[in-house]
Amino acid sequence: MSADWSSRLEGLWDAMATAVLNVYDAYGWVIPAVLLSLLLLVLLIGVLWLVASAVGELSLDADVNVFGGFGGIFRWTREN
């Protein structure tokens, strides 16, 4: 009886190990893909943050609105 019980337990263990390994083989790529995607997203946010902080420190001395809006373009061309 004990030999039969141990063989059933060993069969159950083998079946569980096979199921876990099959799941890992099928979906093992998901965790590294998610981690790499998060890393890329963090790097992208970091670069955008650095660019935004560098642009915020720049001072524009020139008048950005040179033409004064859409109608100002026509006035500027008539004047020039």
Secondary structure, 3 states (H helix, E strand, C coil): CHHHHHHHHHHHHHHHHHHHHHHHHHHCCHHHHHHHHHHHHHHHHHHHHHHHHHHHHCCCCCCCCCCCCHHHHHHHHHHC
